[in-house]
Amino acid sequence: MRSPKLAALELKRFGRGKLPRAALVAILLLPLLYGALYLWSFWDPYSRLDRIPVALVNEDKGATADGKKIAAGDEITKNLRESAVFEWHEVSDAEARRGVEDGTYYLSLTMPGDFSRRIASSSGDSPETGALQVRTNDSNNYIVGQISRTVFSEVRTAASTKSSRTFLDKIFISFSDIHDATEKAAEGADQLKEGVGTAKKGSKDLADGLTDAKDGSGKLAGGLKKLNKGAGDLETGSRKVAEGTQTLADRVNGTAADVRPYLKDNGKKIGDSARLVSDVSAGARHNLSAIVKTGPYARQGAHRSADKLAALYEKDCANPAPTGSTSGEGKGEGSGGSGGGGESSSGDTAGAGAPQVTLAFPTAFCPDLKQAKIAAADVAKIADDLYELSKDSNGDLKKLDGQLKDLQTKADALAKRAPNLDEDLAYAVTKINELNTGAHAVAKGADALHTGLTGAKSGSTDLDTGVGKLKKGAGKLDNGLFKLADGSTELATGLNDGVDKIPDYDKDARDRRTEVMADPVKLANQSLHKAPNYGTGFAPYFIPLSLWVGAMVAYMLIQPLNRRALAAGASAWRIALAGWLPVATIGLLQVTALMSVLHWGLGLQMVRAAGTVGFLALVTCCFAAIIQWLNARFGAAGRILVLAVLMLQLTSAGGTYPVQTSPGFFNAIHPFLPMSYVVESLRLLISGGAIGPVWQACAVLTAFTVGALALTALSARRKQVWSLDRLHPELSL
């Protein structure tokens, strides 16, 4: 009997009663429990998230920034309730805690009281991060916690983006402010550049002027040095004059009583001498401004005066003339009584050849006259010194001129009073003393002049040194201003260039840039062969699972090896095919029923519907062959192995998470199990993609099918030999 006929006979057994027929229907519909029912339960769970109760706590108190009221908590609350992502319940923080703990709420979202204030702080000096507080309880449901993390991440991103927009808008406004300020700074730099140029020109003029001033201060210092030397000589000479007048005053004061008779008898001579002193003083005074030119003449006049006094002294004291015959000292009073008339007659008779009568100078006054001669010599010497002084001190004797004027006035007064000196001796002595005082004043003035010129000399030296330092500093200033001019030019150029580089945005430009920078990276989500819902994504995993279970249950009711064929001694291949074809046929019916319900019942859309159904036909045949061999080879233990192989395939096929995220053991067995190829191929057939892996999977599944049938045939050959183990198996299910 051929294998198809044997298979048909095996299936006919299920039509002999109601229970077998019910069992066959149950086998046909069993994959729907694993495939359709499972997929239906979470076909599109994300579309029903609005049924999940979630606590919403809004404790935000709001804030004010730049005069605007900010209520970020209220705005987020409004947006969340409008989004209907969850079933939101606005409660207090305590109620939210209790609800998450006892399972009333799957999770809670809390906006703290300072939420708006922290967001508004981004525009202040101390920015802070606003925190949304999420409270979950994985003991309620772990998946909801995972979903909430994704949802609240989007909420956080939206809130952060809005806060960033406000902050960035202020930055762009600041750019405009910086642009305006930099433009003003550039204008100021241009003005600075012009001012530095002017200052540089002024500093150069200052340096040149200080160079000239240094030359002038050097000449001034040299001139004052020479003038100081002349003033020193003048001081020495005037001191000697003062000493001479002091000597004269001392002598006059000491001999006033003795000199009075002499003054009475020699008033005319004294008057002449005083007039001579007056004339000398007048000449010196009138020519003091030109003393450099007239110095030699003044010296000559002094020497003439000294010579006259010396001659007088020589005539009356050193070599006195003999007394006349008509008068003499021995005549007594008669001679003296006619003295007045004799003097008169002498004058009258002189022209007539009468004998010359000579007035003899009293010898008592010769010492004084000698002193006067010495003083006149000293005056001549002083005149020599003054002459030497006039060579270096032209223009610095103005004060001395006043003092000489005073001396002249007093000398004139003395000459005027000379005839009456005997009567005005006291006055004359006073005048001599005043003369002495004036001479001392001249000496003191000369001393002061010398001291002042010494100070002026020192000051001119300091002035020259200071001007030298100023000149050096002016040079450094000029160099510094040169560098400053270069720097101000670079500054002005840089600021003018910077004005062009700093953006100046208007409101529209700010809005566009704020929008981009607040959310600079947009996720261009291009999903190739996108699965429309959760169920479509998991269908490639649950469909082979249901077909494996369907084949496994079918072999619980159908013998993997036909006993009649074994007993009849049929060939091993015929026996193997006779046991495989009934389950393979049931598997094809299972595929038809399952895919019909998934497509028309749940709405599963397949890119390659015919290819999917054809591929699943191969899959169910492969699974039937593998399960047949496990049951034929291992008997009752084979049923346990079928479950074990199913578990290994489910954990290593990558149906939920990529197999790379699983431990190494599952990665190692992944390529050697048929469901790995089935899951990958179904994804490509249902959602679309390259067809190459599908053809590879077909080859692998065909190899598994042929290999399993071969092993089943080998097991059938062995089963044709009865043994005690077969008659009395150790385990029976």
PLY file of the C-alpha trace (Angstrom):
ply
format ascii 1.0
element vertex 733
property float x
property float y
property float z
element edge 732
property int vertex1
property int vertex2
end_header
0.00 0.00 0.00
1.35 3.38 -0.96
2.11 6.17 1.55
-0.71 8.54 0.48
-3.26 5.80 0.86
-1.88 4.92 4.27
-2.10 8.60 5.21
-5.68 8.79 4.03
-6.62 5.75 6.07
-5.03 7.41 9.12
-7.14 10.50 8.65
-10.32 8.49 8.06
-10.06 7.27 11.62
-11.13 10.79 12.78
-14.42 10.47 10.90
-15.76 7.42 12.70
-17.34 9.33 15.59
-18.13 12.69 17.04
-15.24 12.76 19.45
-12.56 11.99 16.85
-14.09 14.61 14.56
-14.06 17.14 17.43
-10.47 16.23 18.15
-9.55 16.85 14.52
-11.31 20.22 14.56
-9.51 21.08 17.80
-6.19 20.23 16.20
-7.05 22.43 13.23
-8.05 25.40 15.43
-5.35 24.99 18.07
-2.89 27.34 16.29
-5.51 30.05 16.53
-5.12 29.99 20.31
-1.40 30.64 20.05
-1.38 32.78 16.97
-4.62 34.69 16.59
-5.56 34.90 20.29
-2.13 36.06 21.45
-1.81 38.60 18.69
-5.33 39.83 19.25
-4.63 40.48 22.95
-1.88 43.05 22.21
-2.56 43.78 18.55
-2.22 47.60 19.08
-1.73 48.37 22.81
-0.35 51.88 22.17
-3.70 52.99 20.76
-5.32 52.23 24.12
-2.87 54.01 26.43
-5.61 56.52 27.25
-7.20 53.79 29.38
-4.21 53.61 31.74
-4.90 55.67 34.92
-2.00 58.01 35.71
-1.76 60.60 38.55
-0.92 64.19 37.55
0.33 66.54 40.31
0.71 70.23 39.45
2.25 72.13 42.37
3.84 74.78 40.15
3.37 78.30 41.57
4.38 80.11 38.41
7.02 82.79 38.02
7.69 86.17 36.39
10.49 86.81 33.88
11.03 90.12 32.09
7.64 91.29 33.26
5.84 88.27 31.81
3.91 85.68 33.82
5.15 82.12 33.29
2.99 79.13 34.25
4.86 76.18 32.76
3.07 73.66 34.99
-0.38 74.77 33.87
0.66 74.73 30.23
2.11 71.21 30.44
-1.00 70.01 32.30
-3.23 71.42 29.58
-1.19 69.84 26.79
-1.08 66.46 28.50
-4.83 66.34 29.03
-5.43 67.33 25.41
-2.98 64.69 24.14
-4.94 61.85 25.84
-1.77 59.77 26.09
-2.89 58.41 29.47
-6.01 58.67 31.57
-4.86 61.64 33.63
-6.14 62.23 37.16
-5.19 65.54 38.79
-4.56 64.75 42.44
-2.41 65.93 45.32
1.10 64.66 45.87
0.03 62.49 48.82
-2.80 60.91 46.83
-0.42 60.23 43.96
2.03 58.48 46.28
-0.67 56.26 47.75
-2.20 55.54 44.36
1.10 54.42 42.79
1.84 52.31 45.84
-1.52 50.46 45.95
-1.93 50.16 42.18
-4.70 52.75 41.71
-2.36 54.59 39.35
0.30 52.96 37.27
2.57 56.00 37.67
2.55 59.71 38.57
3.96 62.89 37.05
4.72 65.80 39.42
5.59 69.38 38.53
7.21 70.90 41.66
6.35 74.34 43.04
9.49 75.99 41.64
9.18 74.44 38.17
8.36 77.74 36.38
10.90 79.67 38.45
13.67 77.29 37.41
12.67 77.50 33.77
12.55 81.31 33.96
16.01 81.35 35.57
17.54 80.57 32.17
17.22 84.28 31.38
18.77 85.37 34.68
22.22 85.34 36.24
21.86 81.94 37.97
20.15 79.49 35.59
18.75 76.30 37.09
17.32 73.12 35.62
13.60 72.51 36.00
12.82 68.92 37.02
9.72 66.86 36.18
9.32 64.14 38.81
8.09 60.72 37.60
7.17 58.01 40.09
6.63 54.43 38.85
6.03 51.06 40.49
7.24 48.09 38.46
5.28 45.75 40.72
2.15 47.18 39.11
3.36 46.72 35.55
6.89 46.85 34.21
5.93 47.61 30.60
3.95 50.69 31.61
7.05 52.07 33.28
8.98 51.57 30.06
6.25 53.26 28.01
6.10 56.19 30.45
9.80 56.80 30.11
9.36 57.27 26.38
6.28 59.47 26.77
7.74 61.65 29.51
10.98 61.95 27.60
8.98 63.64 24.85
7.26 65.84 27.45
10.63 66.83 28.89
11.99 67.53 25.43
9.01 69.73 24.59
9.36 71.69 27.85
13.11 72.03 27.39
12.64 73.18 23.80
10.25 75.93 24.85
12.59 77.07 27.62
15.46 77.00 25.15
13.46 79.14 22.72
13.06 81.83 25.37
16.73 81.67 26.34
17.98 81.66 22.76
15.68 84.52 21.83
17.39 86.58 24.53
20.77 85.53 23.16
19.86 86.70 19.67
18.53 89.97 21.10
21.85 90.25 22.94
23.63 89.74 19.62
21.77 92.77 18.30
22.68 94.75 21.41
26.31 93.67 21.06
26.22 94.66 17.40
24.95 98.14 18.30
27.43 98.51 21.17
30.30 97.32 18.97
29.24 99.79 16.28
29.40 102.58 18.85
32.74 101.24 20.08
34.01 101.27 16.50
32.98 104.91 16.17
34.72 105.66 19.47
37.80 103.79 18.25
37.83 105.93 15.10
37.67 109.03 17.26
40.38 107.59 19.49
42.47 106.94 16.41
42.10 110.59 15.33
42.78 111.83 18.87
45.86 109.64 19.19
47.09 111.03 15.86
46.66 114.57 17.16
48.28 113.63 20.48
51.17 112.03 18.61
51.74 115.24 16.65
51.56 117.20 19.92
53.97 114.83 21.62
56.42 115.28 18.75
56.11 119.05 19.06
56.57 118.69 22.82
59.68 116.57 22.32
61.10 119.10 19.86
60.23 121.99 22.22
61.84 120.21 25.16
64.94 119.65 23.04
65.13 123.42 22.50
64.31 123.99 26.17
67.14 121.62 27.12
69.55 123.65 25.02
68.25 126.91 26.58
68.36 125.51 30.12
71.94 124.40 29.48
72.88 127.91 28.32
70.99 129.44 31.26
72.87 127.23 33.69
76.19 128.24 32.09
75.27 131.96 32.16
74.14 131.82 35.77
77.37 130.09 36.65
79.35 133.02 35.22
76.97 135.57 36.77
77.36 133.82 40.11
81.13 134.18 39.84
80.77 137.93 39.08
78.36 138.33 41.99
80.96 136.69 44.21
83.54 139.22 43.10
81.03 142.06 43.63
80.32 140.76 47.11
84.02 140.73 47.93
84.53 144.28 46.61
81.48 145.75 48.35
82.56 144.11 51.58
85.91 145.85 51.31
84.15 149.20 50.61
82.02 148.65 53.70
85.11 147.88 55.72
86.69 151.10 54.46
83.66 153.22 55.30
83.48 151.53 58.67
87.09 152.47 59.31
86.36 156.02 58.22
83.32 156.26 60.43
85.20 154.85 63.38
88.00 157.34 62.95
85.64 160.26 62.37
83.58 159.39 65.38
86.73 158.95 67.45
88.30 162.26 66.48
85.21 164.43 65.97
86.18 166.82 68.77
89.70 167.26 67.38
88.64 167.55 63.78
86.09 170.33 64.36
88.65 173.19 64.36
90.16 171.63 61.27
86.74 171.46 59.65
86.19 175.09 60.53
89.47 176.13 58.89
89.37 173.71 55.99
85.68 173.64 55.17
86.31 174.52 51.58
88.75 171.67 51.06
86.43 169.20 52.73
83.59 170.50 50.58
85.71 170.01 47.50
86.51 166.48 48.61
82.83 165.74 49.26
81.88 167.13 45.91
84.57 164.97 44.42
83.00 161.91 46.11
79.60 163.07 44.88
80.90 163.50 41.40
82.45 160.04 41.51
79.22 158.55 42.86
77.17 160.41 40.28
79.45 159.21 37.54
79.28 155.66 38.82
75.49 155.89 39.16
74.90 157.41 35.75
77.14 154.88 34.09
76.30 151.80 36.22
74.16 150.24 33.48
77.16 150.54 31.19
79.70 149.64 33.84
81.21 147.05 31.55
82.17 149.81 29.13
82.96 152.57 31.64
84.72 150.43 34.23
88.16 151.54 33.12
87.19 155.24 33.42
85.73 154.76 36.87
88.93 153.12 37.92
90.90 156.05 36.56
88.71 158.55 38.47
89.24 156.62 41.68
92.93 156.59 41.11
92.96 160.38 40.48
91.12 160.99 43.72
93.54 158.75 45.52
96.46 160.58 43.92
95.08 163.98 44.98
94.69 162.83 48.57
98.12 161.33 48.42
99.47 164.58 47.01
97.72 166.58 49.73
99.16 164.28 52.32
102.59 164.57 50.78
102.28 168.35 50.61
100.94 169.07 54.09
102.16 166.16 56.13
105.07 164.35 54.56
106.76 167.53 53.19
105.14 170.58 54.92
105.77 174.05 53.40
107.48 176.83 55.57
105.29 179.47 57.14
105.14 183.02 55.68
107.06 186.05 57.05
104.02 188.10 57.60
102.28 185.73 59.73
103.34 182.91 61.95
102.68 181.07 65.06
104.98 183.22 67.14
102.95 186.31 66.55
100.37 185.28 69.10
96.95 186.60 69.01
97.81 189.55 66.88
98.65 187.22 64.13
95.57 185.24 64.84
93.41 188.34 65.14
94.39 189.48 61.70
94.04 186.11 60.28
90.80 186.96 58.65
92.08 190.14 57.21
95.41 188.59 56.23
93.71 185.96 54.31
91.76 188.59 52.52
94.73 190.76 51.84
96.69 187.82 50.67
94.18 187.29 48.07
94.12 190.93 47.14
97.83 191.37 46.95
98.78 188.23 45.28
98.32 189.68 41.96
100.45 192.68 42.84
103.52 190.59 43.61
103.10 190.65 47.35
104.72 187.75 49.21
102.73 184.40 49.08
101.19 183.39 52.30
100.63 179.57 52.68
98.18 178.04 55.11
99.85 175.20 56.89
97.81 171.93 57.62
97.83 171.18 61.29
100.10 168.27 61.90
97.63 166.82 64.38
95.43 165.85 61.48
98.10 164.19 59.40
97.38 160.72 60.79
93.78 161.17 59.80
94.72 162.45 56.43
97.00 159.50 56.07
94.08 157.26 56.83
92.02 159.14 54.26
94.82 158.65 51.77
94.88 154.93 52.58
91.09 154.80 52.26
91.29 156.54 48.90
93.87 153.99 47.84
91.54 151.26 49.02
88.74 152.86 47.03
90.98 152.81 43.97
91.69 149.17 44.64
87.99 148.53 45.03
87.46 150.34 41.75
89.91 147.91 40.26
87.84 145.06 41.71
84.66 146.65 40.44
86.25 146.93 37.07
87.05 143.25 37.17
83.53 142.59 38.42
81.95 144.62 35.62
83.45 142.28 33.10
81.17 139.40 34.26
78.20 141.13 35.96
76.58 143.39 33.34
72.93 144.15 34.29
72.98 142.80 37.89
73.93 146.05 39.77
70.55 147.76 39.72
70.22 147.53 43.45
73.71 148.89 43.87
72.71 151.90 41.77
70.10 152.88 44.35
72.63 152.61 47.11
75.13 154.77 45.16
72.39 157.33 44.62
71.94 157.49 48.34
75.71 157.92 48.77
75.73 160.71 46.20
72.91 162.53 47.94
74.72 162.37 51.23
78.00 163.51 49.65
76.21 166.53 48.11
74.71 167.32 51.44
78.15 167.12 53.03
79.60 169.47 50.39
76.78 171.90 50.95
77.36 171.86 54.65
81.15 171.89 54.44
81.53 175.67 55.22
79.61 175.05 58.37
81.07 171.75 59.33
82.26 172.99 62.61
78.66 173.83 63.39
77.18 170.76 61.80
79.79 168.29 62.96
77.18 166.18 64.64
75.16 166.22 61.47
78.28 165.44 59.43
79.16 162.58 61.74
75.63 161.31 61.34
75.93 161.52 57.61
79.26 159.71 57.69
77.66 157.04 59.75
74.80 156.89 57.26
77.38 156.62 54.50
78.92 153.77 56.40
75.50 152.23 56.83
74.83 152.60 53.10
78.15 150.99 52.26
77.25 148.10 54.52
73.85 147.89 52.87
75.59 147.74 49.50
77.81 144.95 50.82
74.78 143.15 52.25
72.90 143.56 48.97
75.87 142.23 47.05
75.98 139.31 49.47
72.28 138.70 48.98
72.75 139.01 45.22
75.52 136.41 45.35
73.44 134.11 47.53
70.46 134.47 45.22
72.58 133.82 42.16
74.06 130.77 43.90
70.53 129.48 44.46
69.61 130.41 40.90
72.67 128.52 39.68
71.62 125.43 41.64
68.04 125.85 40.44
69.16 126.25 36.84
71.18 123.05 37.19
68.13 121.26 38.57
66.04 122.88 35.84
68.45 121.61 33.21
68.36 118.12 34.73
64.56 118.21 34.93
64.22 119.44 31.39
66.54 116.62 30.34
64.27 114.11 32.07
61.23 115.75 30.50
62.91 115.51 27.13
63.61 111.82 27.70
60.05 111.27 28.92
58.69 113.17 25.94
60.68 110.85 23.68
59.18 107.82 25.41
55.76 109.44 25.22
56.23 109.96 21.50
57.29 106.32 21.04
54.38 105.17 23.20
51.92 107.27 21.26
53.37 105.83 18.06
52.57 102.34 19.34
49.22 103.58 20.64
48.48 105.01 17.22
49.19 101.62 15.64
47.13 99.88 18.31
44.22 102.32 17.97
44.33 101.81 14.21
44.18 98.03 14.66
41.44 98.45 17.26
39.37 100.67 14.98
39.91 98.29 12.04
39.08 95.24 14.15
35.95 96.79 15.62
34.74 97.94 12.21
35.36 94.43 10.85
33.71 92.96 13.95
30.58 95.05 13.43
30.11 93.34 10.07
30.67 89.90 11.59
28.36 90.29 14.59
24.83 89.41 13.47
22.00 91.90 13.86
18.76 89.94 13.70
15.28 91.31 13.29
12.28 89.60 14.90
11.60 87.19 12.02
15.25 86.16 11.81
15.37 85.67 15.58
12.25 83.50 15.49
13.64 81.31 12.70
17.01 80.84 14.39
15.49 80.33 17.82
13.27 77.59 16.40
16.24 75.82 14.82
18.63 76.14 17.76
16.03 75.23 20.38
15.51 71.93 18.53
18.59 71.73 16.27
18.32 68.03 15.46
15.11 66.77 13.94
14.78 63.01 13.81
14.10 62.21 10.19
12.41 58.94 10.98
12.31 56.93 7.80
11.11 53.47 8.64
11.68 51.02 5.82
8.84 48.50 5.57
7.16 49.91 8.66
4.88 47.59 10.60
1.57 49.41 11.17
1.00 48.06 14.66
2.35 45.96 17.47
0.57 42.78 16.34
1.99 42.95 12.82
5.46 43.25 14.28
5.05 40.18 16.46
3.18 38.02 13.93
6.41 36.50 12.51
7.14 35.24 16.01
3.75 33.86 17.04
2.78 32.26 13.71
5.60 29.64 13.71
5.01 29.13 17.43
1.37 28.22 16.78
2.29 25.93 13.86
4.85 24.09 15.95
2.31 23.60 18.73
-0.28 22.47 16.18
2.09 19.81 14.79
3.11 18.77 18.29
-0.55 18.21 19.37
-1.33 16.44 16.09
1.32 13.81 16.81
-0.26 13.31 20.20
-3.28 11.90 18.37
-1.60 10.47 15.26
1.12 7.82 15.45
4.44 9.02 14.00
4.90 5.55 12.39
1.95 3.63 10.92
1.72 0.36 12.84
-0.01 -1.46 9.98
2.82 -0.55 7.68
5.39 -1.64 10.23
3.61 -4.94 10.72
3.28 -5.47 6.98
7.01 -4.97 6.51
6.64 -1.97 4.23
9.70 -0.02 3.25
11.07 2.46 5.80
10.53 5.48 3.49
6.94 4.51 2.87
6.37 4.15 6.60
7.98 7.54 7.29
5.93 9.30 4.61
2.75 7.54 5.76
3.24 9.00 9.26
4.26 12.48 8.00
1.63 13.18 5.34
-1.45 13.26 7.68
0.14 15.82 9.99
1.49 17.83 7.06
-2.01 17.92 5.59
-3.45 19.05 8.93
-0.68 21.67 9.07
-1.70 23.07 5.70
-5.27 23.35 6.94
-3.97 25.05 10.10
-2.07 27.58 7.98
-5.19 28.31 5.98
-7.35 28.79 9.07
-4.76 30.84 10.96
-3.91 33.21 8.11
-7.57 33.68 7.27
-8.38 34.79 10.81
-5.27 37.01 11.03
-5.96 38.69 7.70
-9.73 39.07 7.71
-10.29 38.95 11.45
-7.44 41.03 12.91
-6.45 42.93 9.77
-2.97 41.58 9.19
-1.70 43.10 5.98
1.01 41.18 4.09
3.22 42.66 1.41
3.64 39.19 -0.14
0.49 37.37 0.89
0.87 34.39 -1.51
4.53 34.06 -0.68
3.70 34.15 3.01
1.13 31.36 2.72
3.39 29.24 0.52
6.34 29.73 2.85
4.18 28.76 5.85
3.17 25.57 4.01
6.86 24.66 3.82
7.30 25.64 7.47
4.48 23.43 8.71
5.78 20.49 6.65
9.26 21.00 8.12
7.96 21.24 11.67
5.85 18.10 11.15
8.91 16.16 9.90
11.08 17.24 12.85
8.40 16.48 15.45
7.67 13.12 13.75
11.30 12.09 13.97
11.60 13.09 17.65
8.50 11.08 18.52
9.50 8.10 16.31
13.03 7.95 17.57
12.60 8.66 21.28
9.04 7.52 21.86
7.39 9.01 24.91
10.56 10.98 25.74
10.35 12.52 22.30
7.31 14.53 23.32
9.36 16.17 26.06
12.15 16.83 23.56
9.63 18.50 21.24
8.80 20.98 24.03
12.49 21.48 24.80
13.30 22.18 21.16
10.38 24.63 21.06
11.75 26.50 24.07
15.22 26.66 22.57
13.81 28.04 19.33
11.64 30.63 21.05
14.57 31.99 23.09
17.10 32.07 20.26
14.98 33.06 17.24
15.12 36.82 17.98
11.37 37.14 17.81
11.09 39.92 20.45
14.54 41.45 20.99
17.47 41.06 18.59
19.31 37.84 19.29
22.49 39.88 19.79
21.03 41.16 23.08
20.68 37.59 24.40
23.42 35.67 26.24
26.10 33.95 24.18
24.51 30.49 24.41
21.44 31.60 22.46
23.61 33.39 19.89
25.53 30.12 19.44
22.48 27.92 18.74
20.61 30.60 16.73
21.94 29.52 13.26
21.19 25.82 13.84
17.46 25.97 14.59
14.78 26.26 11.88
12.60 28.84 13.63
15.44 31.41 13.40
15.09 31.34 9.60
11.30 31.22 9.77
11.01 34.40 11.91
13.39 36.40 9.73
11.71 35.30 6.48
8.19 36.02 7.74
9.24 39.59 8.61
10.43 40.10 5.05
7.30 38.51 3.55
4.80 40.33 5.76
6.40 43.81 6.07
8.53 43.74 2.93
12.23 43.62 2.26
14.89 41.77 0.32
13.76 38.29 -0.77
17.19 36.67 -0.66
17.02 35.50 2.98
13.63 33.91 2.23
15.11 31.67 -0.47
17.92 30.78 1.89
15.35 29.89 4.55
13.48 27.73 2.05
16.65 25.80 1.33
17.38 25.35 5.04
13.83 24.25 5.82
13.85 21.84 2.88
17.10 20.40 4.20
15.60 20.06 7.68
12.51 18.37 6.21
14.42 15.88 4.10
16.87 15.20 6.91
14.12 14.64 9.45
12.25 12.27 7.08
15.46 10.33 6.48
16.03 10.00 10.20
12.40 8.95 10.64
12.87 6.26 7.94
15.93 5.04 9.76
13.93 4.90 12.99
11.12 2.99 11.12
13.58 0.37 9.97
14.70 -0.10 13.52
11.09 -0.27 14.72
10.43 -3.22 12.42
12.53 -5.33 14.79
10.68 -6.01 18.05
12.55 -6.03 21.32
11.74 -6.26 25.02
12.11 -2.49 25.30
9.38 -1.98 22.71
7.10 -4.55 24.33
7.65 -3.10 27.79
8.77 0.55 27.46
10.29 2.23 30.54
8.19 5.38 29.98
4.76 5.67 28.44
2.70 8.79 27.75
0 1
1 2
2 3
3 4
4 5
5 6
6 7
7 8
8 9
9 10
10 11
11 12
12 13
13 14
14 15
15 16
16 17
17 18
18 19
19 20
20 21
21 22
22 23
23 24
24 25
25 26
26 27
27 28
28 29
29 30
30 31
31 32
32 33
33 34
34 35
35 36
36 37
37 38
38 39
39 40
40 41
41 42
42 43
43 44
44 45
45 46
46 47
47 48
48 49
49 50
50 51
51 52
52 53
53 54
54 55
55 56
56 57
57 58
58 59
59 60
60 61
61 62
62 63
63 64
64 65
65 66
66 67
67 68
68 69
69 70
70 71
71 72
72 73
73 74
74 75
75 76
76 77
77 78
78 79
79 80
80 81
81 82
82 83
83 84
84 85
85 86
86 87
87 88
88 89
89 90
90 91
91 92
92 93
93 94
94 95
95 96
96 97
97 98
98 99
99 100
100 101
101 102
102 103
103 104
104 105
105 106
106 107
107 108
108 109
109 110
110 111
111 112
112 113
113 114
114 115
115 116
116 117
117 118
118 119
119 120
120 121
121 122
122 123
123 124
124 125
125 126
126 127
127 128
128 129
129 130
130 131
131 132
132 133
133 134
134 135
135 136
136 137
137 138
138 139
139 140
140 141
141 142
142 143
143 144
144 145
145 146
146 147
147 148
148 149
149 150
150 151
151 152
152 153
153 154
154 155
155 156
156 157
157 158
158 159
159 160
160 161
161 162
162 163
163 164
164 165
165 166
166 167
167 168
168 169
169 170
170 171
171 172
172 173
173 174
174 175
175 176
176 177
177 178
178 179
179 180
180 181
181 182
182 183
183 184
184 185
185 186
186 187
187 188
188 189
189 190
190 191
191 192
192 193
193 194
194 195
195 196
196 197
197 198
198 199
199 200
200 201
201 202
202 203
203 204
204 205
205 206
206 207
207 208
208 209
209 210
210 211
211 212
212 213
213 214
214 215
215 216
216 217
217 218
218 219
219 220
220 221
221 222
222 223
223 224
224 225
225 226
226 227
227 228
228 229
229 230
230 231
231 232
232 233
233 234
234 235
235 236
236 237
237 238
238 239
239 240
240 241
241 242
242 243
243 244
244 245
245 246
246 247
247 248
248 249
249 250
250 251
251 252
252 253
253 254
254 255
255 256
256 257
257 258
258 259
259 260
260 261
261 262
262 263
263 264
264 265
265 266
266 267
267 268
268 269
269 270
270 271
271 272
272 273
273 274
274 275
275 276
276 277
277 278
278 279
279 280
280 281
281 282
282 283
283 284
284 285
285 286
286 287
287 288
288 289
289 290
290 291
291 292
292 293
293 294
294 295
295 296
296 297
297 298
298 299
299 300
300 301
301 302
302 303
303 304
304 305
305 306
306 307
307 308
308 309
309 310
310 311
311 312
312 313
313 314
314 315
315 316
316 317
317 318
318 319
319 320
320 321
321 322
322 323
323 324
324 325
325 326
326 327
327 328
328 329
329 330
330 331
331 332
332 333
333 334
334 335
335 336
336 337
337 338
338 339
339 340
340 341
341 342
342 343
343 344
344 345
345 346
346 347
347 348
348 349
349 350
350 351
351 352
352 353
353 354
354 355
355 356
356 357
357 358
358 359
359 360
360 361
361 362
362 363
363 364
364 365
365 366
366 367
367 368
368 369
369 370
370 371
371 372
372 373
373 374
374 375
375 376
376 377
377 378
378 379
379 380
380 381
381 382
382 383
383 384
384 385
385 386
386 387
387 388
388 389
389 390
390 391
391 392
392 393
393 394
394 395
395 396
396 397
397 398
398 399
399 400
400 401
401 402
402 403
403 404
404 405
405 406
406 407
407 408
408 409
409 410
410 411
411 412
412 413
413 414
414 415
415 416
416 417
417 418
418 419
419 420
420 421
421 422
422 423
423 424
424 425
425 426
426 427
427 428
428 429
429 430
430 431
431 432
432 433
433 434
434 435
435 436
436 437
437 438
438 439
439 440
440 441
441 442
442 443
443 444
444 445
445 446
446 447
447 448
448 449
449 450
450 451
451 452
452 453
453 454
454 455
455 456
456 457
457 458
458 459
459 460
460 461
461 462
462 463
463 464
464 465
465 466
466 467
467 468
468 469
469 470
470 471
471 472
472 473
473 474
474 475
475 476
476 477
477 478
478 479
479 480
480 481
481 482
482 483
483 484
484 485
485 486
486 487
487 488
488 489
489 490
490 491
491 492
492 493
493 494
494 495
495 496
496 497
497 498
498 499
499 500
500 501
501 502
502 503
503 504
504 505
505 506
506 507
507 508
508 509
509 510
510 511
511 512
512 513
513 514
514 515
515 516
516 517
517 518
518 519
519 520
520 521
521 522
522 523
523 524
524 525
525 526
526 527
527 528
528 529
529 530
530 531
531 532
532 533
533 534
534 535
535 536
536 537
537 538
538 539
539 540
540 541
541 542
542 543
543 544
544 545
545 546
546 547
547 548
548 549
549 550
550 551
551 552
552 553
553 554
554 555
555 556
556 557
557 558
558 559
559 560
560 561
561 562
562 563
563 564
564 565
565 566
566 567
567 568
568 569
569 570
570 571
571 572
572 573
573 574
574 575
575 576
576 577
577 578
578 579
579 580
580 581
581 582
582 583
583 584
584 585
585 586
586 587
587 588
588 589
589 590
590 591
591 592
592 593
593 594
594 595
595 596
596 597
597 598
598 599
599 600
600 601
601 602
602 603
603 604
604 605
605 606
606 607
607 608
608 609
609 610
610 611
611 612
612 613
613 614
614 615
615 616
616 617
617 618
618 619
619 620
620 621
621 622
622 623
623 624
624 625
625 626
626 627
627 628
628 629
629 630
630 631
631 632
632 633
633 634
634 635
635 636
636 637
637 638
638 639
639 640
640 641
641 642
642 643
643 644
644 645
645 646
646 647
647 648
648 649
649 650
650 651
651 652
652 653
653 654
654 655
655 656
656 657
657 658
658 659
659 660
660 661
661 662
662 663
663 664
664 665
665 666
666 667
667 668
668 669
669 670
670 671
671 672
672 673
673 674
674 675
675 676
676 677
677 678
678 679
679 680
680 681
681 682
682 683
683 684
684 685
685 686
686 687
687 688
688 689
689 690
690 691
691 692
692 693
693 694
694 695
695 696
696 697
697 698
698 699
699 700
700 701
701 702
702 703
703 704
704 705
705 706
706 707
707 708
708 709
709 710
710 711
711 712
712 713
713 714
714 715
715 716
716 717
717 718
718 719
719 720
720 721
721 722
722 723
723 724
724 725
725 726
726 727
727 728
728 729
729 730
730 731
731 732
